[in-house]
Amino acid sequence: MQLTLRAVDMFNDLSIPFWPDFQSLLNVLRNETFNSWDHDVDLSIEWPYGLNFANSKLNYTEIFIRKIEKYGFTVTFRPKRKLLSLKYEGVTSVHQSHVDIWLWSRQYSTNHSENKYVLELLDYSIKYKTRLISHIYPLKFATWLGRNITIPYDAHTIALKEYGTSYMKPTVFRVNCIHNLFNVFFLYLAPAALYCLYNNLAFLNLSSYDPTTYFLLLQFRVVVTAVIFQVIIHIRYYKRLTCIQWLSLFILTFGCIIKQFEHSSTSTVSVSKNTTETEPLITIGRTIVLPSFTDIHFIWMLVQVFCSCFAGVYTEYLLKNDRSIQVDIMLQNTFMYTNSIVCNIVLLILFEEQQPSMTTTNNFFNTLKSIISGQQLLVPLIILNNAAIGLVTSLFLKSMNSILKTFASALELFFTSILAWLIFSIPISGSTCLAIIIVSTAVYLYSTNPVVNLPKTSVEEEPTVIETITISKN
């Protein structure tokens, strides 16, 4: 709100007529304080330099930007769209609140017999680019954000044309918003199903591996995440992974392999009655060692790694997608957890045959009863802990990226090894120490050259730059 008021004061000080536009115009007409479906405020102005547009040889754009910067704003100019974005000085976050300045110019038109000139938007990406001057001028006053501001003379006609008859309904009841909510809700079904499988496999794999080995093997997800990241996320980003970033990823994988070699050489299993003669088993004394490539637990680990990687990258894509970015992040978390509950219920029904004497309902209520009675005190703590992890992860992916998240997860190795030693008396072997050192080296190497990507606002838009053209002395 403060950013918007500063922009309003600036235009008043510069004596430049302005008006709230697009979604922000709806906020004024509906007397809403802010637009909960977007991260910006839209203000329109008529280009103050007449027919000298933003693409003229004489760089009036830079002159205008310099005027705005004197008021303490950081100005980003998008050359193709002729759009100015204002933020607080020093703020560089992509999704930080900002004010978009839309530029309109007077153009001669033969399509409107009653008006020879119309206002035409310089941005190519908007559906309705032309407005009658009589719909804009003379500007009239309205109250918004506790101030008297100017709005188009026929604001309701403009809103009706662009948003249909439902534009005056409250936000939650507008048809386009409800449709968008349902779309975003069902988009979260895929990552919810993957996370559901991931969480259930976590219990299975933790019963087969010690905690340190488990978390080290999970670090395979870094390289897998990088590959999926390049396939999915690069569509919305300009930067790809650099050589140093790939090197750090492979060093991290090498550290995981060292730990896996140790686990393969020490893990033993007893001979099962249903073991067939065709299984490639190695006998040592009275025990049998399964090679890692035939270890079913290692295969489950690979499945868990893939679920984690694809779900994480796809969730990042949804959080930064143009459609879902208009939905509050906590509402998106609600969608994710609702879908997760549905997926877990389906999984519970599918595995009901494990206890054929009990129905799914009995399984659920017996488990709930044991938790409430205090027999399983750790279960609610695990639930709360994992729920907190999910909420923090969504905030992390919203402002950062999947690869940085997996590197941050590698720091668990330090704490996991120490806690496993303190709680379970699991010794920290030499190979474990070496693997942790290698993983730490990879994390440090990546930290020197992390992934920093800029989102695209449209498919055709070029990277955000500030146009600089030398001003002629003449």
VOLO-719226 format. One record per residue: residue in three letters; x, y, z of N, C-alpha, C in turn. Coordinates in steps of 0.05 Angstrom, whole numbers, plus 5000, padded with zeros to 4 digits. Layout:
# VOLO-719226
AlaXYZXYZXYZ;...
# end
This chain:
# VOLO-719226
Met501649765000500050005000501750255000;Gln503850255016505650495018506950544991;Leu507750334977508950364951507050494931;Thr504550414932502550534914502050824920;Leu501850894946501451164954503851344946;Arg506251234947508551384938508451444908;Ala507551244893507351274864505151484858;Val502951474873500851674869501851954874;Asp503351984897504452254904506452344883;Met507952164871509952234851508552344826;Phe506452204816505052304792503652574798;Asn502652604822501452864828503553084829;Asp505853024839508053214840509053284812;Leu509053084794509953134767507753244749;Ser505353274760503053374745502453194721;Ile502752934725502152744703499452604710;Pro497452634693494852504698495252194698;Phe493952064717494251764719491551654728;Trp491151394725488751264734489350964739;Pro488150854761488450564765487250414741;Asp488550194733487650054710487549754715;Phe486249604697486049314697485049224725;Gln486349034738485448924763485249144785;Ser487049334784486949554804484549724801;Leu483549764776481149914772478749764784;Leu478749504783476649344796476749384826;Asn479149404837479349454866478049714874;Val478449914858477250184864474250164862;Leu473250044840470350034835468949864857;Arg470249654866469049474887469849564915;Asn471349784917472249884943473849684959;Glu475649544945477449354957480149484962;Thr481349424985483849554992486149464974;Phe486349214968488549114951487548884934;Asn489148814915488548594897489848344907;Ser488248164918489347914930490147714909;Trp489547764883490047564862492547644846;Asp493847844854496247934839498248044858;His500748094848502848194865503448484858;Asp501748614842502448884834499949064834;Val500449324831498349524827498849634799;Asp496749654784496849754756495950044754;Leu497750224745497050494741497650564711;Ser495750704699496150784671496551084669;Ile498151164649498551444643498651474613;Glu497951714604498351774576501251864572;Trp502551754552505451804548505852104547;Pro507452214566507552514570509152664548;Tyr510252514528511952654508510652644481;Gly508052654480506652684455507152444437;Leu507852504412508352294392511152174394;Asn512852274412515452164417515151924435;Phe514851684424514251444439516851334451;Ala516451114466518650984479520750874460;Asn519950834435521850724415522850934396;Ser522651184403523651404386526651424387;Lys527851554368530751574367531751744391;Leu530251954397530952104421529851954445;Asn531651884464530851704485529251844507;Tyr526751904502525052024523524451814545;Thr524751564539524351354559526351384582;Glu528851424575530851454596530551714611;Ile529651914598529052174612526852124633;Phe524751984625522551934642523451754666;Ile525051554660526051374681527651524702;Arg529351714693530951864711529252044729;Lys527052144719525252304735524052134757;Ile523251884750522051714770524051624792;Glu526551574783528551474802529251684823;Lys528751944816529352154836527452134860;Tyr525251984857523351944879523951694896;Gly526251574891527151344907526151074898;Phe525251054873524350804862526550664847;Thr526450394847527950234828526250184804;Val527050264780525350254757526450034738;Thr524649854729525349654709523649714684;Phe525049734662523649784637523749544619;Arg521449454609521249234591520849334563;Pro522949334547522849464520520649374502;Lys520249104500518249014481515449104489;Arg514849094515512149154525511749444531;Lys513949604530513849884538512449914565;Leu513349754584512249744610514349814631;Leu513549984650515350064672514349924698;Ser516249814713515549694739517149844761;Leu515749924782516850084803516949914829;Lys519349904842519649774867521049964886;Tyr521149894912522850044930525750024923;Glu527150234926530050244919531550024934;Gly533049864920534649654932533249384933;Val530649374927529249124928529448984901;Thr530448734900530848594875529248334873;Ser527748264894526148014893524148024870;Val523947804855522247794832519247834839;His518347714861515547714868514847924889;Gln516748114894516148334913513948504901;Ser512348624919510148804910511349034894;His509949104872510949304855508649454841;Val509249674829507249824814508049814784;Asp506149724768506649724739505449974727;Ile507050104710506150354697505650284667;Trp503050294659502350234632502250494615;Leu503450494593503750734576501750724553;Trp500250944551498250974529499051214512;Ser498451204487499051434469496651494451;Arg496351744443494151814425494851734396;Gln492951594384493351504357490851574340;Tyr491351644315489151704297487851444289;Ser485151434291483751184284481451244266;Thr480951064247478751094229476450904237;Asn476850754258474850564267472550684283;His473050924293471051054310470451324297;Ser468051344285467351574270467051824288;Glu466251784313465752014330468352124342;Asn470451964342473052044354475251984334;Lys476552194325478752144306481152024320;Tyr481452094346483751994361482751804383;Val484351604389483851414410486351384427;Leu486151264450488451194466489150904460;Glu491650864453492650594446494850514465;Leu494650274475496650164494499150084479;Leu501450164489503950094475504749804480;Asp503549674500504149394506502649214486;Tyr504049024475502848844455501348614467;Ser501648554493500748304505497848324516;Ile496648554516493948584528491848554507;Lys489648424515487448364496486248614484;Tyr485348804501484049044492486149274494;Lys487049354470489249554469488249834463;Thr485749864455484850124446482450214463;Arg482350464471480150574487479350844475;Leu476850904477475951164468476851374488;Ile477651594478478551814495476251904514;Ser473851894503471551974519471051784543;His472151544542471851354564473851424586;Ile475951564579478151634598477851914609;Tyr477552104591477552384599474652494597;Pro473952694614475652804636475752604659;Leu478052584672478352414695476652514718;Lys475552324733473952404757475252284782;Phe474252374805475552294830474052064843;Ala475551894857474451674872476251634897;Thr475251504917476751454942477951174941;Trp480551164945481950904945484450924963;Leu484850734980487050734999487150985016;Gly484751085022484651325039485351585025;Arg485551574999486251814983484151864962;Asn483952114953482452184930484252154906;Ile483551964888485151914864483451954839;Thr484751974816483252004791482851734778;Ile480451694767479751454753478551534726;Pro478351344706477151414680474251514684;Tyr473451684666470851804667468651594665;Asp469051394648467051184644468450914652;Ala469250894677470750664687469050414685;His466450424690464850184690464550074662;Thr464550234642464450134614466949984607;Ile469250094616471849964611471949694626;Ala471149684651471149434666469249234655;Leu466949324645464949144634466049014608;Lys467449164592468549064567470748854572;Glu472448904592474748734596474148494614;Tyr472248514632471848304652469048184652;Gly467148294636464548184635462748284657;Thr460348174658458248274677458848204706;Ser460748024711461247944739463348114752;Tyr464248334739466548484750465948614776;Met463448664783462848804808462348604831;Lys462348344826461948144847464448134864;Pro464148054889466548014906468447814894;Thr470947844900473147694887472547394887;Val471747284910471546994913469246884896;Phe467247054889464946964874465147014844;Arg467347144835467547194806468146934792;Val466846904769466946644754469846584746;Asn471346784736474046724727475846634750;Cys475346744774477046674797476346394807;Ile473746324808472946054817474045844797;His473845904771474845724751477945694754;Asn479245914760482145894764482845734789;Leu481245764810481845614835481545314830;Phe479445234816479144954810481344844793;Asn482245004773484544914757487044874773;Val487645064791490045044807489744814827;Phe487344774837486944554856487644284843;Phe486644234819487143984806490043954796;Leu491344184791494144174783495844064805;Tyr495044104830496644014853496143714859;Leu494443584844493943304848496443134842;Ala497843204820500243054812502443074833;Pro503343304842505443314863504443194889;Ala501843224895500843104920501042804919;Ala500442674896500642384894503542294896;Leu505442444884508242374886509242404914;Tyr508542624928509342664955508142444974;Cys505742364967504442144983506041894981;Leu506841824956508541584952511241614965;Tyr512341864963514941924975514941885005;Asn512841985018512741975047512341685057;Asn510741525042510341245050512941085045;Leu514341145024516841005019518941085039;Ala518741325050520641415070520641225094;Phe518241145103518040965126519140695119;Leu518640595095519640335086522740345085;Asn523840555073526740565069528240625095;Leu526940775113528240825139528440575156;Ser526640385151526840125165529039945154;Ser530040015130532039855117534839975118;Tyr535040235123537640365123537940515149;Asp540440565158540840745181540441025171;Pro539741215189539041485181541141625164;Thr543741595170545741735155545841625126;Thr545841365123545841245097543341325081;Tyr541141325095538641405081538741685070;Phe539741875086539842155076542042185055;Leu544242035057546242055037545241955010;Leu543841725011542741614986540641804974;Leu539241954991537342144980538642374965;Gln541342414969542642624955542942574925;Phe542342324916542142274887540142454874;Arg538242554890536142714879537142984868;Val539543064876540643314867541043304837;Val542443094827542943074798540343024783;Val538642854794536042804781534343064780;Thr534443214802533043474802534043664781;Ala536743664778537943834758536943774730;Val536843514724535843424697532943504693;Ile531243454713528443524711528143824710;Phe529743964725529744254726530144374698;Gln532144254684532844354657530544294637;Val529144074641526943994623524444164627;Ile523744214653521244344659521544644664;Ile523344724682523544994691524745184671;His526645084654528045264636526145394616;Ile523745284613521745404595521045684605;Arg521045714631520345974642522746144651;Tyr525146044646527546184655529546214632;Tyr531246414635533246464614535846324620;Lys536546284645539146164651538845864653;Arg540945724644541245444647543445394668;Leu543745144676545845074695548645104682;Thr550445234696553145274686554945024691;Cys557345034680559144804684559844764713;Ile560244994728560944974756558644844772;Gln556244924765553844814778553644514773;Trp554044434748553944144742556243994756;Leu558544114758560843994772560143944801;Ser558944144814558244114842556143894845;Leu554343864826552343654827553543384826;Phe555543344808556743084805558643014828;Ile559843224840561443174864559643084887;Leu557343204888555443114909554542824904;Thr554042754879553342484872555542284880;Phe558042364875560342204882560442144912;Gly559842344928559742294957557642094964;Cys555342094950553241904956554041624948;Ile555541594926556441334916558341214936;Ile560141374948562041264968560541144991;Lys558441275000556941165023555440915014;Gln554440904989553040674980554840424978;Phe557340464970559340244969559640124997;Glu559740305017560140205044557640045053;His555240145045552840005053552639735039;Ser553439725014553239474998555139255010;Ser557439345021559339155030558839055059;Thr557039195073556639125101553839015106;Ser551839075089549138995094548838695087;Thr547538555105547038265101544138205106;Val543237995094540537905098540537605103;Ser538537505117538337225122537037085098;Val537636825096536536675074533536635078;Ser531936705058529036675060528136405049;Lys526036305059525036045050524236055020;Asn523236285011522336294984524436394964;Thr527036384972529136464955529536264933;Thr529636344908529936164885532836134878;Glu533435924863536135864856537236054835;Thr535436194821536336374800537236644810;Glu536836704836537636964847540636974850;Pro541937194840544837214841545737294869;Leu545837104887546537154915549437074920;Ile550737214939553437154948553337064977;Thr554436824982554336705008556836765024;Ile556536865048558836915066558136785092;Gly559436565098558836425123555936335123;Arg554536425144551636355147549836575137;Thr550936785125549337005115549637035085;Ile547737175073547737225044547737525039;Val549437615022549637905015548337944988;Leu546438124986545238184960546738404947;Pro547738374922548938594908547038824906;Ser548039074905546339314906544439324883;Phe545239214859543439244836541039054838;Thr541138864857538738684861537338744887;Asp538338934902537139004928534539154923;Ile532339034931529639154927529439414942;His530839434965530739684981532139914966;Phe534239844952535540054936533840144913;Ile532239964901530340034880528240224891;Trp527240154915525240334928526440604933;Met528940614940530340874944530341034919;Leu530840904896530941044870528141154864;Val526040994869523341084865522741334882;Gln523541314907523141544926524641794916;Val527041754906528641984896527142114873;Phe526141954854524742064831522242214840;Cys520742094858518342234868519042504880;Ser521142504896521942754909522742964888;Cys524342884868525343074848523143184831;Phe521543004819519443104801517343264816;Ala516643184840514643334856515743604863;Gly518243624871519443874879519544074856;Val520543974833520744154810518044234799;Tyr516144054799513444114789512044304808;Thr512544274834511344464853512444744849;Glu515144754845516245024839515045144814;Tyr514644984794513345074769510545184774;Leu509045044791506345134798506445394814;Leu508245414833508345654850509045894834;Lys510545864812511446094796509946114770;Asn507945944766506445944741504646184741;Asp504146294716502446534714499646494724;Arg498646254722495846194731495746184761;Ser497546034774497445994803498746214819;Ile500346384806501646604821499646804831;Gln497146794820495046974829493646864854;Val494146624862492946494885494846514908;Asp493746584931495446604955496846344961;Ile499346364970501046134973499945944995;Met498746055016497545885037495145735026;Leu493645865008491445724995492445494978;Gln494645544964495845334948496845104966;Asn497845174990498644965009496144795018;Thr493944935021491444795027490644605005;Phe490944694980490344514958492144264959;Met494744314964496644094964495943894986;Tyr495343985010494843805032492143665029;Thr490243805017487643675012487943444992;Asn489443494971489943284952491543054964;Ser493443124982495042924996493342745013;Ile491342865027489542695044488042505026;Val487042595003485542414985487342194975;Cys489842254968491642054958492341844979;Asn492641935004493341755026490941565032;Ile488541675030486141505034485941295012;Val486541374987486541174965488640964970;Leu491041054979493240864985492440675008;Leu491040775027490240615050488240395041;Ile486440475023484440275012485840064995;Leu487840144979489239954962490739744978;Phe491839825001493339635017491739515040;Glu489139525038487439415059487739115061;Glu488538975039488738685040491038595058;Gln492738775067494838695085493738595112;Gln491438705119490038605143487138545135;Pro486638315122483938265112481838235134;Ser482638195158480738165180479638435190;Met480938655180480138915189479339085165;Thr477239245168476539425146478239675147;Thr478039825126479640075124478740265147;Thr476140275152475140455173476240365200;Asn476340105205477440015231480340075233;Asn481840045211484640115211485040405219;Phe483440575206483740865211483140935240;Phe480840845250480040915277481740785298;Asn482640545293484440415312487140575315;Thr488140665292490540825292490041085306;Leu487841215300487141465313486741435343;Lys485541205351485141155380487741115394;Ser489640975381492240935394493841195397;Ile493441385379494741645380493541805403;Ile490841815404489541975425490041865453;Ser490141595455490541475481493441505491;Gly495241605474497941645483499841415477;Gln498841205464500640985458502641045436;Gln501941235419503741315397504241615399;Leu505741695419506141985424507842115402;Leu509641955390511442065369509942115343;Val507741975338506342005312505442295307;Pro503942425326503142695321505442885318;Leu507642835332510043005330511242985302;Ile511242735291512242695264510442835244;Ile507842825248505942955230506343255230;Leu506543375254506943655256509643745244;Asn511643585248514343645237514243635207;Asn513043435195512943415166511143625154;Ala509043695168507243915158508844185158;Ala510344225179512044475180514044475157;Ile515244235152517244215130515844285103;Gly513444185099512044245075511444545071;Leu510644675093510044965091512545125085;Val514745055099517245195094518245145066;Thr517944895056518844835029517444995008;Ser514745035012513245194992514245484992;Leu514845595015515945865017518745875004;Phe520245665008522945654997522845644966;Leu521045474955520845444926519645694914;Lys517945834929516746074918518746294912;Ser520746324929522746534925525446434915;Met525946174916528546064907528045854885;Asn529345624887529045424866529545144877;Ser528844944861528944664870531844574875;Ile533744664859536444574862537644674889;Leu537144924895538145034920536844894944;Lys534344804940532944664962534344394967;Thr535044254946536343994950539144024962;Phe540544244955543144284967542744354997;Ala540744515003540244575031539544325047;Ser538144135034537543885047540043725053;Ala542143765038544643615043545843685070;Leu545143925081546143995107545043815129;Glu542843665122541743475142543843265150;Leu545743215132547743005137549243055163;Phe550043305167551543365191549943295216;Phe547443395217545843355241544843065243;Thr544342945220543342665221545442475232;Ser547942505224550142335233550542365263;Ile550442615273550842665301548542555318;Leu546042605308543642505323543542205323;Ala544242075300544141785298546141665318;Trp548441795321550541705340549541735369;Leu548241965374547342015401544941845409;Ile543041815391540541675398540641375394;Phe541741295371541741005364544540875368;Ser546541035376549240925380550340815354;Ile549640925332550640845306553340985301;Pro555540835299558140965296558441115270;Ile560041325270560541475246563141365234;Ser562841215212565141085200566841275184;Gly569241185176571041355160569941425133;Ser568541235120567441295094565041495097;Thr563641475119561541665123562641945126;Cys564841975142566142235145567142335118;Leu568342155102569342245075567042335058;Ala564842185059562442255042561342525051;Ile561242575077560242825087562043055078;Ile564643015078566543215069566143285040;Ile565743075023565343104995562743254990;Val560643185004558143315001558343615009;Ser559843665031560243935040561744105019;Thr563743975006565244104985563444184962;Ala561643994954559744054933557944284940;Val556944284964555244504973556644774972;Tyr559144774981560645024980561145114951;Leu561844924934562344994906559945104893;Tyr557644984899555145094887554545364898;Ser555045414924554445674936555945904924;Thr558245844911559846054898558546124871;Asn556845954860555646014834552845894834;Pro550946004850548245884851546545954827;Val544345814824542445874803540846124810;Val540946324793539346564797537846604771;Asn535246554771533746574747531646794749;Leu530946904726528847104724526446984710;Pro524047014721521646904708520847064683;Lys519546934665518547064641515647144646;Thr514947384638512147464641510447394617;Ser511747324595510347224572512247064555;Val511146894537512846724522514746874504;Glu513747094492515347234473517047454484;Glu516847504510518247734522521147684524;Glu522747884519525647864521526547914549;Pro529047844556529947884584529748174592;Thr529248214619528848474629531448634629;Val531448854613533749024612532849314612;Ile534549494617533949784615535149884590;Glu533449994573534350084547536050334550;Thr538350354539539950594541540750674512;Ile539950914505540551024479541851294483;Thr544051344470545551594473543751824463;Ile543552034479541952264472543652454455;Ser542552514432544052684413544152974424;Lys546453104419546753384428544753564413;Asn543853484390542053644374539153624384;
# end
